[in-house]
């Protein structure tokens, strides 16, 4: 039977619409929080990315004993995902699960933003200070935005499964080696890679646009969730190429850190988390 790509693309449209509507309903409830003035944003340069990564690594090096407890959560979660992926039914979702860290990363790194904020203020935080976000007045907004990103992540996995079913499926792979061989040696495999990359990029852009500076801004200032999200969109609009380059850097480092068995994420994830805080400082006046 001839395969089509209509269903995966429809999945994307419906998933983005549903998660967006949930997000809109939630932020309307939280719209009265804090100040309503949208902060001014700066234009980012490519040099800001390298500077942010350098400062992020400095934060990690200075507090690595403090953040290692948090950072270990990510590889542990990833290893659980790979364990589930041993089932042939879930094997096609291993790569989408790993790349999905780019969607969930901002909310998972909130504690790292808090550590960077405290170090910037001259404090000497320990890992317990990362949980200070629970006492933050903006915790409700942070929670709602986290729910949105979690919904976006689930929608991405459902879409990735639909893409596999329409290109190489719907039957599960017979073996890991056979699945990898089929991906790179068949037209169906390359179709899955191409469509998955494009659709995954759409999901990643949606997450990046709404959360790039939203979480650090909520921690740093008394603004409501709508203001934080609008500010994040304004950063993307003001510096589109730099923001997209940052998204590509995050995605590339996540894939690199996943080899072998996600151990590299122990370093890469906290560095990216701290670097995001420093990018926020450069992006928002």
Phi, psi and omega per residue, in radians:
X1 nan 2.371 -3.127
X2 -1.164 2.455 -3.119
X3 -1.724 2.577 3.110
X4 -2.181 2.892 3.119
X5 -1.923 0.123 -3.102
X6 -1.090 -0.762 -3.080
X7 -1.121 -0.802 3.093
X8 -1.041 -0.724 3.137
X9 -1.174 -0.623 3.072
X10 -1.148 -0.708 3.075
X11 -0.976 -0.765 -3.118
X12 -1.066 -0.844 -3.108
X13 -1.068 -0.810 -3.121
X14 -1.162 -0.709 -3.112
X15 -1.142 -0.771 3.137
X16 -1.134 -0.668 3.136
X17 -1.143 -0.776 -3.091
X18 -1.168 -0.821 -3.133
X19 -1.148 -0.616 3.111
X20 -1.150 -0.677 3.138
X21 -1.186 -0.667 3.085
X22 -1.128 -0.702 3.130
X23 -1.102 -0.762 -3.125
X24 -1.091 -0.729 3.131
X25 -1.132 -0.655 -3.108
X26 -1.239 -0.751 -3.078
X27 -1.255 -0.427 3.067
X28 -1.139 -0.595 3.125
X29 -1.239 -0.506 -3.098
X30 -1.782 0.210 -3.022
X31 -1.198 -0.293 -3.095
X32 -1.575 -0.011 -3.101
X33 -1.255 2.405 2.940
X34 1.099 -2.765 -3.119
X35 -1.403 2.721 -3.098
X36 -1.870 -0.125 3.134
X37 -1.278 2.297 3.121
X38 -1.392 2.189 -3.130
X39 -1.083 2.669 3.067
X40 -1.309 2.523 -3.131
X41 -2.040 2.642 3.090
X42 -1.727 2.762 3.021
X43 -1.459 2.186 3.134
X44 -1.472 2.610 3.047
X45 -1.989 2.793 3.126
X46 -1.048 -0.551 3.126
X47 -1.115 -0.447 3.117
X48 -1.126 -0.531 -3.135
X49 -1.170 -0.815 3.134
X50 -1.160 -0.670 3.108
X51 -1.123 -0.719 -3.137
X52 -1.128 -0.723 3.117
X53 -1.128 -0.673 3.102
X54 -1.118 -0.813 3.130
X55 -1.163 -0.619 3.094
X56 -1.107 -0.689 3.109
X57 -1.201 -0.612 3.097
X58 -1.113 -0.731 3.080
X59 -1.075 -0.753 3.140
X60 -1.114 -0.749 -3.117
X61 -1.155 -0.618 -3.104
X62 -1.337 -0.512 -3.036
X63 -2.193 0.410 -3.026
X64 -1.083 -0.541 3.072
X65 -1.188 -0.436 -3.110
X66 -1.439 -0.665 -3.018
X67 -1.656 -0.158 -3.076
X68 -1.071 -0.577 3.112
X69 -1.049 -0.755 3.129
X70 -1.247 -0.768 -3.052
X71 -1.103 -0.542 -3.126
X72 -1.180 -0.333 3.124
X73 -1.089 -0.657 -3.057
X74 -1.177 -0.932 3.082
X75 -1.028 -0.638 3.119
X76 -1.053 -0.802 3.112
X77 -1.093 -0.702 3.130
X78 -1.142 -0.690 3.110
X79 -1.122 -0.636 3.068
X80 -1.089 -0.736 3.117
X81 -1.061 -0.757 -3.131
X82 -1.158 -0.659 3.088
X83 -1.040 -0.762 3.080
X84 -1.125 -0.570 -3.114
X85 -1.238 -0.230 3.077
X86 -1.028 -0.533 3.006
X87 -1.127 2.280 -3.084
X88 -1.071 -0.458 3.131
X89 -1.143 -0.578 -3.084
X90 -1.711 -0.120 -3.090
X91 -0.944 -0.752 -3.134
X92 -1.127 -0.205 -3.089
X93 -1.700 -0.004 -3.095
X94 -1.083 -0.877 3.142
X95 -1.123 -0.790 3.054
X96 -1.016 -0.617 3.096
X97 -1.111 -0.774 -3.120
X98 -1.150 -0.834 3.132
X99 -1.165 -0.393 3.102
X100 -1.147 -0.261 3.031
X101 -1.004 -0.535 3.133
X102 -1.124 -0.474 3.107
X103 -1.415 -0.774 -3.078
X104 -1.476 -0.286 -3.049
X105 -0.928 -0.809 -3.086
X106 -1.014 -0.731 -3.141
X107 -1.291 -0.600 -3.141
X108 -1.220 -0.388 -3.081
X109 -1.660 0.150 -3.109
X110 -0.982 -0.719 3.120
X111 -1.094 -0.587 3.100
X112 -1.213 -0.652 3.064
X113 -1.040 -0.723 -3.115
X114 -1.121 -0.706 3.112
X115 -1.120 -0.765 3.105
X116 -1.098 -0.683 3.131
X117 -1.094 -0.761 -3.128
X118 -1.197 -0.693 3.106
X119 -1.144 -0.661 3.104
X120 -1.094 -0.572 3.135
X121 -1.420 -0.013 3.090
X122 1.675 0.088 3.125
X123 -1.452 2.985 3.080
X124 -2.116 1.366 -2.993
X125 -1.272 2.674 2.949
X126 -1.962 -3.120 -2.990
X127 -1.154 -0.429 3.117
X128 -1.148 -0.495 3.139
X129 -1.151 -0.378 3.107
X130 -1.085 -0.478 -3.138
X131 -1.517 0.112 3.059
X132 -1.129 -0.313 3.125
X133 -1.088 -0.415 3.127
X134 -1.114 -0.553 3.139
X135 -1.559 -0.044 -3.115
X136 -1.180 2.461 3.058
X137 -1.030 -0.384 -3.106
X138 -1.607 0.165 -3.055
X139 -1.039 -0.655 3.117
X140 -1.057 -0.767 3.108
X141 -1.152 -0.712 3.113
X142 -1.074 -0.718 -3.140
X143 -1.111 -0.803 -3.123
X144 -1.099 -0.759 3.119
X145 -1.134 -0.604 3.062
X146 -1.136 -0.673 3.085
X147 -1.097 -0.717 3.107
X148 -1.049 -0.804 -3.131
X149 -1.155 -0.627 3.083
X150 -1.119 -0.719 3.092
X151 -1.119 -0.662 3.115
X152 -1.147 -0.667 3.111
X153 -1.118 -0.779 3.124
X154 -1.124 -0.716 3.109
X155 -1.088 -0.652 3.108
X156 -1.127 -0.751 3.127
X157 -1.123 -0.707 3.102
X158 -1.112 -0.701 3.127
X159 -1.188 -0.718 3.113
X160 -1.075 -0.697 3.095
X161 -1.112 -0.694 3.122
X162 -1.151 -0.658 3.105
X163 -1.117 -0.755 3.104
X164 -1.079 -0.765 -3.101
X165 -1.096 -0.599 -3.085
X166 -1.516 -0.209 -3.130
X167 -1.958 -0.985 -3.061
X168 -1.931 -0.233 -3.070
X169 -1.654 -2.698 0.123
X170 -1.493 -0.115 -3.122
X171 -1.199 2.512 3.097
X172 -1.193 2.742 3.114
X173 -1.095 2.650 3.129
X174 -1.448 -0.508 3.141
X175 -2.743 2.836 3.135
X176 -1.157 -0.839 -3.106
X177 -1.121 -0.708 3.112
X178 -1.122 -0.662 3.125
X179 -1.133 -0.789 3.136
X180 -1.122 -0.715 3.121
X181 -1.090 -0.767 -3.140
X182 -1.119 -0.594 -3.126
X183 -1.063 -0.774 -2.993
X184 -1.733 -0.053 -3.091
X185 -2.129 0.042 -3.135
X186 -2.198 2.704 3.098
X187 -1.097 -0.656 3.126
X188 -1.093 -0.683 3.129
X189 -1.123 -0.767 3.133
X190 -1.223 -0.540 3.045
X191 -1.117 -0.732 3.110
X192 -1.092 -0.743 3.135
X193 -1.092 -0.801 -3.085
X194 -1.145 -0.896 -3.117
X195 -1.129 -0.750 3.142
X196 -1.080 -0.672 3.138
X197 -1.156 -0.744 -3.124
X198 -1.165 -0.859 -3.107
X199 -1.174 -0.708 3.090
X200 -1.075 -0.625 3.085
X201 -1.107 -0.608 3.102
X202 -1.135 -0.793 3.112
X203 -1.103 -0.757 -3.130
X204 -1.092 -0.696 3.130
X205 -1.149 -0.676 3.106
X206 -1.090 -0.729 3.118
X207 -1.194 -0.721 -3.110
X208 -1.139 -0.745 -3.091
X209 -1.101 -0.655 -3.064
X210 -1.539 -0.368 -2.980
X211 -2.168 0.017 -3.037
X212 -0.938 -0.897 3.115
X213 -2.093 0.071 -3.050
X214 -1.093 -0.882 -3.094
X215 -1.133 -0.840 3.091
X216 -1.059 -0.656 -3.141
X217 -1.143 -0.719 3.121
X218 -1.112 -0.641 3.111
X219 -1.254 -0.593 -2.977
X220 -1.503 -0.559 -3.032
X221 -2.378 2.785 3.114
X222 -1.516 1.372 3.083
X223 -2.141 2.694 3.087
X224 -1.401 2.957 -3.139
X225 -1.047 -0.757 3.126
X226 -1.031 -0.718 3.136
X227 -1.120 -0.729 -3.134
X228 -1.105 -0.759 -3.130
X229 -1.196 -0.742 3.109
X230 -1.067 -0.713 3.111
X231 -1.086 -0.707 3.121
X232 -1.094 -0.734 3.074
X233 -1.109 -0.642 3.141
X234 -1.162 -0.632 3.077
X235 -1.094 -0.761 3.100
X236 -1.085 -0.740 -3.131
X237 -1.169 -0.665 -3.108
X238 -1.300 -0.658 -3.090
X239 -2.284 1.152 -3.022
X240 -1.110 -0.790 -3.074
X241 -1.169 -0.732 -3.126
X242 -1.163 -0.723 -3.139
X243 -1.118 -0.755 3.120
X244 -1.150 -0.681 3.083
X245 -1.060 -0.673 3.096
X246 -1.102 -0.729 3.095
X247 -1.064 -0.700 3.114
X248 -1.174 -0.680 3.101
X249 -1.088 -0.789 3.129
X250 -1.050 -0.848 -3.140
X251 -1.064 -0.752 -3.140
X252 -1.141 -0.737 3.140
X253 -1.197 -0.596 3.092
X254 -1.111 -0.753 3.107
X255 -1.142 -0.714 3.126
X256 -1.117 -0.722 -3.127
X257 -1.233 -0.247 -3.141
X258 -1.420 -0.077 -3.113
X259 -2.023 2.111 -0.073
X260 -1.643 2.620 3.070
X261 0.675 0.713 2.981
X262 1.224 0.149 -3.075
X263 -1.148 -0.531 3.137
X264 -1.118 -0.362 -3.138
X265 -1.173 -0.336 3.113
X266 -1.048 -0.572 3.106
X267 -1.696 -0.779 -2.991
X268 -1.153 -0.741 -3.082
X269 -1.123 -0.845 3.093
X270 -1.130 -0.622 3.095
X271 -1.080 -0.779 3.115
X272 -1.119 -0.683 3.128
X273 -1.093 -0.856 3.112
X274 -1.116 -0.698 -3.133
X275 -1.096 -0.621 3.118
X276 -1.085 -0.670 3.083
X277 -1.044 -0.783 -3.114
X278 -1.211 -0.573 3.029
X279 -1.132 -0.707 3.079
X280 -1.015 -0.746 -3.141
X281 -1.077 -0.600 3.129
X282 -1.424 -0.468 -3.044
X283 -1.485 -0.584 -3.033
X284 -1.935 2.209 -3.119
X285 -1.180 nan nan
